[in-house]
Amino acid sequence: MSARGAAVAIETLLGLAGRSGPKTGLFLPETLIEPAHLVKRLETFGVTVRTA
């Protein structure tokens, strides 16, 4: 999971997630990655996401 999460974060930083990459600065993954995009990408990796 860590490598897959890092891959999604790098994809976002490089602007490959369907929107332009962020400007220069310090970002946390929670504020950088859109939750819907993360769930979609994790599902393509075969991860099952369940909500409570």
PDB file of N, H, CA, C and O in Angstrom:
ATOM      1  N   MET A   1       0.812  -1.183   0.000  1.00  0.00           N
ATOM      2  CA  MET A   1       0.000   0.000   0.000  1.00  0.00           C
ATOM      3  C   MET A   1       0.862   1.255   0.000  1.00  0.00           C
ATOM      4  O   MET A   1       0.497   2.238  -0.645  1.00  0.00           O
ATOM      5  N   SER A   2       1.969   1.256   0.687  1.00  0.00           N
ATOM      6  H   SER A   2       2.265   0.457   1.211  1.00  0.00           H
ATOM      7  CA  SER A   2       2.801   2.462   0.749  1.00  0.00           C
ATOM      8  C   SER A   2       3.327   2.835  -0.632  1.00  0.00           C
ATOM      9  O   SER A   2       3.302   4.005  -1.015  1.00  0.00           O
ATOM     10  N   ALA A   3       3.798   1.848  -1.375  1.00  0.00           N
ATOM     11  H   ALA A   3       3.818   0.897  -1.065  1.00  0.00           H
ATOM     12  CA  ALA A   3       4.324   2.131  -2.715  1.00  0.00           C
ATOM     13  C   ALA A   3       3.212   2.604  -3.645  1.00  0.00           C
ATOM     14  O   ALA A   3       3.432   3.484  -4.477  1.00  0.00           O
ATOM     15  N   ARG A   4       2.041   2.036  -3.513  1.00  0.00           N
ATOM     16  H   ARG A   4       1.862   1.320  -2.837  1.00  0.00           H
ATOM     17  CA  ARG A   4       0.921   2.462  -4.369  1.00  0.00           C
ATOM     18  C   ARG A   4       0.484   3.876  -4.017  1.00  0.00           C
ATOM     19  O   ARG A   4       0.181   4.673  -4.905  1.00  0.00           O
ATOM     20  N   GLY A   5       0.448   4.188  -2.733  1.00  0.00           N
ATOM     21  H   GLY A   5       0.694   3.541  -2.011  1.00  0.00           H
ATOM     22  CA  GLY A   5       0.109   5.549  -2.310  1.00  0.00           C
ATOM     23  C   GLY A   5       1.152   6.545  -2.785  1.00  0.00           C
ATOM     24  O   GLY A   5       0.811   7.649  -3.210  1.00  0.00           O
ATOM     25  N   ALA A   6       2.425   6.162  -2.716  1.00  0.00           N
ATOM     26  H   ALA A   6       2.702   5.265  -2.371  1.00  0.00           H
ATOM     27  CA  ALA A   6       3.494   7.035  -3.198  1.00  0.00           C
ATOM     28  C   ALA A   6       3.370   7.245  -4.702  1.00  0.00           C
ATOM     29  O   ALA A   6       3.611   8.346  -5.196  1.00  0.00           O
ATOM     30  N   ALA A   7       2.999   6.206  -5.428  1.00  0.00           N
ATOM     31  H   ALA A   7       2.803   5.311  -5.026  1.00  0.00           H
ATOM     32  CA  ALA A   7       2.832   6.326  -6.882  1.00  0.00           C
ATOM     33  C   ALA A   7       1.713   7.309  -7.216  1.00  0.00           C
ATOM     34  O   ALA A   7       1.846   8.110  -8.142  1.00  0.00           O
ATOM     35  N   VAL A   8       0.619   7.252  -6.472  1.00  0.00           N
ATOM     36  H   VAL A   8       0.511   6.601  -5.720  1.00  0.00           H
ATOM     37  CA  VAL A   8      -0.489   8.182  -6.715  1.00  0.00           C
ATOM     38  C   VAL A   8      -0.063   9.609  -6.362  1.00  0.00           C
ATOM     39  O   VAL A   8      -0.436  10.553  -7.058  1.00  0.00           O
ATOM     40  N   ALA A   9       0.709   9.774  -5.297  1.00  0.00           N
ATOM     41  H   ALA A   9       1.013   9.007  -4.732  1.00  0.00           H
ATOM     42  CA  ALA A   9       1.180  11.102  -4.911  1.00  0.00           C
ATOM     43  C   ALA A   9       2.116  11.672  -5.978  1.00  0.00           C
ATOM     44  O   ALA A   9       2.005  12.847  -6.328  1.00  0.00           O
ATOM     45  N   ILE A  10       3.022  10.868  -6.489  1.00  0.00           N
ATOM     46  H   ILE A  10       3.113   9.913  -6.205  1.00  0.00           H
ATOM     47  CA  ILE A  10       3.948  11.325  -7.531  1.00  0.00           C
ATOM     48  C   ILE A  10       3.188  11.659  -8.805  1.00  0.00           C
ATOM     49  O   ILE A  10       3.492  12.645  -9.476  1.00  0.00           O
ATOM     50  N   GLU A  11       2.202  10.838  -9.136  1.00  0.00           N
ATOM     51  H   GLU A  11       1.954  10.037  -8.591  1.00  0.00           H
ATOM     52  CA  GLU A  11       1.357  11.105 -10.297  1.00  0.00           C
ATOM     53  C   GLU A  11       0.693  12.475 -10.166  1.00  0.00           C
ATOM     54  O   GLU A  11       0.601  13.220 -11.142  1.00  0.00           O
ATOM     55  N   THR A  12       0.236  12.802  -8.971  1.00  0.00           N
ATOM     56  H   THR A  12       0.311  12.198  -8.178  1.00  0.00           H
ATOM     57  CA  THR A  12      -0.401  14.095  -8.729  1.00  0.00           C
ATOM     58  C   THR A  12       0.612  15.230  -8.815  1.00  0.00           C
ATOM     59  O   THR A  12       0.326  16.276  -9.397  1.00  0.00           O
ATOM     60  N   LEU A  13       1.796  15.027  -8.236  1.00  0.00           N
ATOM     61  H   LEU A  13       2.028  14.177  -7.763  1.00  0.00           H
ATOM     62  CA  LEU A  13       2.829  16.065  -8.262  1.00  0.00           C
ATOM     63  C   LEU A  13       3.291  16.387  -9.685  1.00  0.00           C
ATOM     64  O   LEU A  13       3.599  17.537  -9.997  1.00  0.00           O
ATOM     65  N   LEU A  14       3.336  15.372 -10.537  1.00  0.00           N
ATOM     66  H   LEU A  14       3.085  14.438 -10.283  1.00  0.00           H
ATOM     67  CA  LEU A  14       3.782  15.570 -11.915  1.00  0.00           C
ATOM     68  C   LEU A  14       2.679  16.097 -12.837  1.00  0.00           C
ATOM     69  O   LEU A  14       2.926  16.400 -14.004  1.00  0.00           O
ATOM     70  N   GLY A  15       1.468  16.199 -12.303  1.00  0.00           N
ATOM     71  H   GLY A  15       1.267  15.952 -11.355  1.00  0.00           H
ATOM     72  CA  GLY A  15       0.363  16.700 -13.110  1.00  0.00           C
ATOM     73  C   GLY A  15      -0.240  15.653 -14.014  1.00  0.00           C
ATOM     74  O   GLY A  15      -0.867  16.000 -15.016  1.00  0.00           O
ATOM     75  N   LEU A  16      -0.074  14.390 -13.698  1.00  0.00           N
ATOM     76  H   LEU A  16       0.434  14.109 -12.884  1.00  0.00           H
ATOM     77  CA  LEU A  16      -0.599  13.311 -14.531  1.00  0.00           C
ATOM     78  C   LEU A  16      -1.976  12.824 -14.075  1.00  0.00           C
ATOM     79  O   LEU A  16      -2.508  11.859 -14.625  1.00  0.00           O
ATOM     80  N   ALA A  17      -2.546  13.487 -13.079  1.00  0.00           N
ATOM     81  H   ALA A  17      -2.113  14.270 -12.633  1.00  0.00           H
ATOM     82  CA  ALA A  17      -3.819  13.046 -12.508  1.00  0.00           C
ATOM     83  C   ALA A  17      -5.005  13.800 -13.093  1.00  0.00           C
ATOM     84  O   ALA A  17      -6.073  13.832 -12.482  1.00  0.00           O
ATOM     85  N   GLY A  18      -4.841  14.398 -14.246  1.00  0.00           N
ATOM     86  H   GLY A  18      -3.974  14.373 -14.743  1.00  0.00           H
ATOM     87  CA  GLY A  18      -5.956  15.091 -14.875  1.00  0.00           C
ATOM     88  C   GLY A  18      -6.029  16.576 -14.564  1.00  0.00           C
ATOM     89  O   GLY A  18      -6.923  17.266 -15.054  1.00  0.00           O
ATOM     90  N   ARG A  19      -5.117  17.070 -13.771  1.00  0.00           N
ATOM     91  H   ARG A  19      -4.391  16.510 -13.373  1.00  0.00           H
ATOM     92  CA  ARG A  19      -5.049  18.506 -13.505  1.00  0.00           C
ATOM     93  C   ARG A  19      -3.583  18.895 -13.401  1.00  0.00           C
ATOM     94  O   ARG A  19      -2.713  18.034 -13.278  1.00  0.00           O
ATOM     95  N   SER A  20      -3.316  20.176 -13.449  1.00  0.00           N
ATOM     96  H   SER A  20      -4.023  20.876 -13.549  1.00  0.00           H
ATOM     97  CA  SER A  20      -1.918  20.611 -13.411  1.00  0.00           C
ATOM     98  C   SER A  20      -1.313  20.341 -12.036  1.00  0.00           C
ATOM     99  O   SER A  20      -2.017  20.300 -11.027  1.00  0.00           O
ATOM    100  N   GLY A  21      -0.014  20.162 -12.018  1.00  0.00           N
ATOM    101  H   GLY A  21       0.559  20.195 -12.837  1.00  0.00           H
ATOM    102  CA  GLY A  21       0.685  19.919 -10.765  1.00  0.00           C
ATOM    103  C   GLY A  21       0.656  21.148  -9.878  1.00  0.00           C
ATOM    104  O   GLY A  21       0.394  22.251 -10.358  1.00  0.00           O
ATOM    105  N   PRO A  22       0.916  20.978  -8.607  1.00  0.00           N
ATOM    106  CA  PRO A  22       0.878  22.109  -7.676  1.00  0.00           C
ATOM    107  C   PRO A  22       2.053  23.054  -7.897  1.00  0.00           C
ATOM    108  O   PRO A  22       3.077  22.679  -8.469  1.00  0.00           O
ATOM    109  N   LYS A  23       1.886  24.262  -7.439  1.00  0.00           N
ATOM    110  H   LYS A  23       1.054  24.567  -6.974  1.00  0.00           H
ATOM    111  CA  LYS A  23       2.971  25.236  -7.473  1.00  0.00           C
ATOM    112  C   LYS A  23       4.002  24.851  -6.419  1.00  0.00           C
ATOM    113  O   LYS A  23       3.767  23.948  -5.617  1.00  0.00           O
ATOM    114  N   THR A  24       5.118  25.520  -6.420  1.00  0.00           N
ATOM    115  H   THR A  24       5.309  26.254  -7.071  1.00  0.00           H
ATOM    116  CA  THR A  24       6.178  25.250  -5.461  1.00  0.00           C
ATOM    117  C   THR A  24       5.679  25.466  -4.041  1.00  0.00           C
ATOM    118  O   THR A  24       4.974  26.436  -3.762  1.00  0.00           O
ATOM    119  N   GLY A  25       6.044  24.563  -3.156  1.00  0.00           N
ATOM    120  H   GLY A  25       6.616  23.775  -3.383  1.00  0.00           H
ATOM    121  CA  GLY A  25       5.661  24.703  -1.761  1.00  0.00           C
ATOM    122  C   GLY A  25       5.702  23.378  -1.045  1.00  0.00           C
ATOM    123  O   GLY A  25       6.113  22.365  -1.612  1.00  0.00           O
ATOM    124  N   LEU A  26       5.281  23.384   0.187  1.00  0.00           N
ATOM    125  H   LEU A  26       4.947  24.207   0.647  1.00  0.00           H
ATOM    126  CA  LEU A  26       5.218  22.194   1.023  1.00  0.00           C
ATOM    127  C   LEU A  26       3.769  21.731   1.090  1.00  0.00           C
ATOM    128  O   LEU A  26       2.884  22.498   1.471  1.00  0.00           O
ATOM    129  N   PHE A  27       3.529  20.488   0.724  1.00  0.00           N
ATOM    130  H   PHE A  27       4.248  19.865   0.415  1.00  0.00           H
ATOM    131  CA  PHE A  27       2.169  19.961   0.694  1.00  0.00           C
ATOM    132  C   PHE A  27       2.095  18.660   1.475  1.00  0.00           C
ATOM    133  O   PHE A  27       3.065  17.905   1.532  1.00  0.00           O
ATOM    134  N   LEU A  28       0.955  18.404   2.069  1.00  0.00           N
ATOM    135  H   LEU A  28       0.167  19.018   2.023  1.00  0.00           H
ATOM    136  CA  LEU A  28       0.674  17.135   2.723  1.00  0.00           C
ATOM    137  C   LEU A  28      -0.188  16.304   1.778  1.00  0.00           C
ATOM    138  O   LEU A  28      -1.002  16.858   1.039  1.00  0.00           O
ATOM    139  N   PRO A  29      -0.021  14.985   1.792  1.00  0.00           N
ATOM    140  CA  PRO A  29      -0.821  14.155   0.884  1.00  0.00           C
ATOM    141  C   PRO A  29      -2.321  14.348   1.070  1.00  0.00           C
ATOM    142  O   PRO A  29      -3.082  14.253   0.108  1.00  0.00           O
ATOM    143  N   GLU A  30      -2.750  14.618   2.299  1.00  0.00           N
ATOM    144  H   GLU A  30      -2.132  14.696   3.081  1.00  0.00           H
ATOM    145  CA  GLU A  30      -4.177  14.788   2.577  1.00  0.00           C
ATOM    146  C   GLU A  30      -4.767  15.993   1.847  1.00  0.00           C
ATOM    147  O   GLU A  30      -5.956  16.009   1.529  1.00  0.00           O
ATOM    148  N   THR A  31      -3.938  16.996   1.583  1.00  0.00           N
ATOM    149  H   THR A  31      -2.972  16.982   1.842  1.00  0.00           H
ATOM    150  CA  THR A  31      -4.431  18.196   0.908  1.00  0.00           C
ATOM    151  C   THR A  31      -4.110  18.197  -0.579  1.00  0.00           C
ATOM    152  O   THR A  31      -4.652  19.006  -1.332  1.00  0.00           O
ATOM    153  N   LEU A  32      -3.252  17.315  -0.997  1.00  0.00           N
ATOM    154  H   LEU A  32      -2.811  16.657  -0.385  1.00  0.00           H
ATOM    155  CA  LEU A  32      -2.783  17.301  -2.383  1.00  0.00           C
ATOM    156  C   LEU A  32      -3.600  16.374  -3.274  1.00  0.00           C
ATOM    157  O   LEU A  32      -3.888  16.714  -4.421  1.00  0.00           O
ATOM    158  N   ILE A  33      -3.975  15.210  -2.758  1.00  0.00           N
ATOM    159  H   ILE A  33      -3.741  14.934  -1.826  1.00  0.00           H
ATOM    160  CA  ILE A  33      -4.629  14.180  -3.567  1.00  0.00           C
ATOM    161  C   ILE A  33      -6.139  14.221  -3.347  1.00  0.00           C
ATOM    162  O   ILE A  33      -6.617  14.218  -2.212  1.00  0.00           O
ATOM    163  N   GLU A  34      -6.872  14.260  -4.444  1.00  0.00           N
ATOM    164  H   GLU A  34      -6.484  14.262  -5.366  1.00  0.00           H
ATOM    165  CA  GLU A  34      -8.333  14.215  -4.370  1.00  0.00           C
ATOM    166  C   GLU A  34      -8.756  12.816  -3.906  1.00  0.00           C
ATOM    167  O   GLU A  34      -8.304  11.824  -4.479  1.00  0.00           O
ATOM    168  N   PRO A  35      -9.610  12.714  -2.884  1.00  0.00           N
ATOM    169  CA  PRO A  35     -10.009  11.397  -2.368  1.00  0.00           C
ATOM    170  C   PRO A  35     -10.646  10.484  -3.425  1.00  0.00           C
ATOM    171  O   PRO A  35     -10.365   9.286  -3.455  1.00  0.00           O
ATOM    172  N   ALA A  36     -11.491  11.037  -4.279  1.00  0.00           N
ATOM    173  H   ALA A  36     -11.719  12.010  -4.254  1.00  0.00           H
ATOM    174  CA  ALA A  36     -12.137  10.219  -5.311  1.00  0.00           C
ATOM    175  C   ALA A  36     -11.107   9.655  -6.278  1.00  0.00           C
ATOM    176  O   ALA A  36     -11.213   8.505  -6.705  1.00  0.00           O
ATOM    177  N   HIS A  37     -10.114  10.461  -6.622  1.00  0.00           N
ATOM    178  H   HIS A  37     -10.028  11.395  -6.276  1.00  0.00           H
ATOM    179  CA  HIS A  37      -9.052   9.993  -7.523  1.00  0.00           C
ATOM    180  C   HIS A  37      -8.242   8.880  -6.848  1.00  0.00           C
ATOM    181  O   HIS A  37      -7.904   7.885  -7.488  1.00  0.00           O
ATOM    182  N   LEU A  38      -7.935   9.045  -5.576  1.00  0.00           N
ATOM    183  H   LEU A  38      -8.210   9.854  -5.056  1.00  0.00           H
ATOM    184  CA  LEU A  38      -7.169   8.033  -4.858  1.00  0.00           C
ATOM    185  C   LEU A  38      -7.917   6.703  -4.818  1.00  0.00           C
ATOM    186  O   LEU A  38      -7.327   5.651  -5.064  1.00  0.00           O
ATOM    187  N   VAL A  39      -9.197   6.744  -4.512  1.00  0.00           N
ATOM    188  H   VAL A  39      -9.676   7.598  -4.312  1.00  0.00           H
ATOM    189  CA  VAL A  39      -9.994   5.508  -4.459  1.00  0.00           C
ATOM    190  C   VAL A  39     -10.028   4.845  -5.829  1.00  0.00           C
ATOM    191  O   VAL A  39      -9.884   3.627  -5.937  1.00  0.00           O
ATOM    192  N   LYS A  40     -10.219   5.646  -6.878  1.00  0.00           N
ATOM    193  H   LYS A  40     -10.337   6.636  -6.790  1.00  0.00           H
ATOM    194  CA  LYS A  40     -10.260   5.093  -8.237  1.00  0.00           C
ATOM    195  C   LYS A  40      -8.939   4.422  -8.597  1.00  0.00           C
ATOM    196  O   LYS A  40      -8.928   3.319  -9.146  1.00  0.00           O
ATOM    197  N   ARG A  41      -7.822   5.087  -8.289  1.00  0.00           N
ATOM    198  H   ARG A  41      -7.831   5.982  -7.843  1.00  0.00           H
ATOM    199  CA  ARG A  41      -6.503   4.516  -8.605  1.00  0.00           C
ATOM    200  C   ARG A  41      -6.221   3.270  -7.780  1.00  0.00           C
ATOM    201  O   ARG A  41      -5.666   2.304  -8.303  1.00  0.00           O
ATOM    202  N   LEU A  42      -6.588   3.268  -6.510  1.00  0.00           N
ATOM    203  H   LEU A  42      -7.039   4.053  -6.085  1.00  0.00           H
ATOM    204  CA  LEU A  42      -6.363   2.081  -5.683  1.00  0.00           C
ATOM    205  C   LEU A  42      -7.170   0.898  -6.194  1.00  0.00           C
ATOM    206  O   LEU A  42      -6.696  -0.238  -6.161  1.00  0.00           O
ATOM    207  N   GLU A  43      -8.377   1.153  -6.662  1.00  0.00           N
ATOM    208  H   GLU A  43      -8.762   2.076  -6.688  1.00  0.00           H
ATOM    209  CA  GLU A  43      -9.194   0.073  -7.223  1.00  0.00           C
ATOM    210  C   GLU A  43      -8.562  -0.501  -8.490  1.00  0.00           C
ATOM    211  O   GLU A  43      -8.702  -1.695  -8.756  1.00  0.00           O
ATOM    212  N   THR A  44      -7.868   0.327  -9.277  1.00  0.00           N
ATOM    213  H   THR A  44      -7.755   1.297  -9.061  1.00  0.00           H
ATOM    214  CA  THR A  44      -7.192  -0.204 -10.461  1.00  0.00           C
ATOM    215  C   THR A  44      -6.014  -1.092 -10.074  1.00  0.00           C
ATOM    216  O   THR A  44      -5.598  -1.949 -10.853  1.00  0.00           O
ATOM    217  N   PHE A  45      -5.474  -0.886  -8.863  1.00  0.00           N
ATOM    218  H   PHE A  45      -5.813  -0.189  -8.230  1.00  0.00           H
ATOM    219  CA  PHE A  45      -4.406  -1.741  -8.351  1.00  0.00           C
ATOM    220  C   PHE A  45      -4.947  -3.035  -7.749  1.00  0.00           C
ATOM    221  O   PHE A  45      -4.177  -3.917  -7.369  1.00  0.00           O
ATOM    222  N   GLY A  46      -6.288  -3.147  -7.664  1.00  0.00           N
ATOM    223  H   GLY A  46      -6.913  -2.431  -7.973  1.00  0.00           H
ATOM    224  CA  GLY A  46      -6.877  -4.351  -7.099  1.00  0.00           C
ATOM    225  C   GLY A  46      -7.215  -4.236  -5.623  1.00  0.00           C
ATOM    226  O   GLY A  46      -7.550  -5.237  -4.989  1.00  0.00           O
ATOM    227  N   VAL A  47      -7.134  -3.049  -5.068  1.00  0.00           N
ATOM    228  H   VAL A  47      -6.861  -2.236  -5.583  1.00  0.00           H
ATOM    229  CA  VAL A  47      -7.441  -2.835  -3.650  1.00  0.00           C
ATOM    230  C   VAL A  47      -8.950  -2.654  -3.505  1.00  0.00           C
ATOM    231  O   VAL A  47      -9.575  -1.947  -4.297  1.00  0.00           O
ATOM    232  N   THR A  48      -9.526  -3.288  -2.504  1.00  0.00           N
ATOM    233  H   THR A  48      -9.019  -3.863  -1.862  1.00  0.00           H
ATOM    234  CA  THR A  48     -10.952  -3.143  -2.221  1.00  0.00           C
ATOM    235  C   THR A  48     -11.109  -2.102  -1.130  1.00  0.00           C
ATOM    236  O   THR A  48     -10.499  -2.203  -0.066  1.00  0.00           O
ATOM    237  N   VAL A  49     -11.933  -1.100  -1.402  1.00  0.00           N
ATOM    238  H   VAL A  49     -12.428  -1.017  -2.267  1.00  0.00           H
ATOM    239  CA  VAL A  49     -12.171  -0.014  -0.437  1.00  0.00           C
ATOM    240  C   VAL A  49     -13.618  -0.129   0.030  1.00  0.00           C
ATOM    241  O   VAL A  49     -14.550  -0.113  -0.774  1.00  0.00           O
ATOM    242  N   ARG A  50     -13.785  -0.247   1.351  1.00  0.00           N
ATOM    243  H   ARG A  50     -13.028  -0.260   2.004  1.00  0.00           H
ATOM    244  CA  ARG A  50     -15.130  -0.330   1.934  1.00  0.00           C
ATOM    245  C   ARG A  50     -15.366   0.872   2.832  1.00  0.00           C
ATOM    246  O   ARG A  50     -14.448   1.350   3.498  1.00  0.00           O
ATOM    247  N   THR A  51     -16.599   1.356   2.848  1.00  0.00           N
ATOM    248  H   THR A  51     -17.345   0.968   2.307  1.00  0.00           H
ATOM    249  CA  THR A  51     -16.950   2.437   3.762  1.00  0.00           C
ATOM    250  C   THR A  51     -17.742   1.865   4.923  1.00  0.00           C
ATOM    251  O   THR A  51     -18.411   0.840   4.797  1.00  0.00           O
ATOM    252  N   ALA A  52     -17.656   2.536   6.037  1.00  0.00           N
ATOM    253  H   ALA A  52     -17.112   3.369   6.139  1.00  0.00           H
ATOM    254  CA  ALA A  52     -18.336   2.038   7.263  1.00  0.00           C
ATOM    255  C   ALA A  52     -19.799   2.334   7.249  1.00  0.00           C
ATOM    256  O   ALA A  52     -20.509   1.987   8.193  1.00  0.00           O
TER     257      ALA A  52
END
